[in-house]
Amino acid sequence: MTTGSEMQSARHEQAIMTRNALVVGGSGLLGGNLIRRLGDTPPWRVKSLSRRPVDTAVAVRHVAADLLDRTQLQACADEFSDVTH
């Protein structure tokens, strides 16, 4: 039987092992290919930022924003709190 602390430890290890990727320009040729590559490779969790929607079969969290529009970027900044660089 698994104890509560063992379950918590397992969740913590899984969180540490998960890698986050932000692909800026994910609707473009290079960005789309990178999303497909990372999306098929555990342990990556992919987020995309572009003006247009992302057309891909892999699971990706897409945020629509224009990099030249400061207001849009500030409005979606919380979406990327787990992205470091």
HELIX and SHEET records of a PDB file:
HELIX    1   1 GLY A    4  MET A   17  1                                  14    
HELIX    2   2 LEU A   29  GLY A   39  1                                  11    
HELIX    3   3 ARG A   70  ALA A   75  1                                   6    
HELIX    4   4 ALA A   77  PHE A   80  5                                   4    
SHEET    1   A 3 ARG A  19  VAL A  24  0                                        
SHEET    2   A 3 TRP A  44  SER A  50  1                                        
SHEET    3   A 3 ARG A  61  ALA A  64  1                                        
END                                                                             
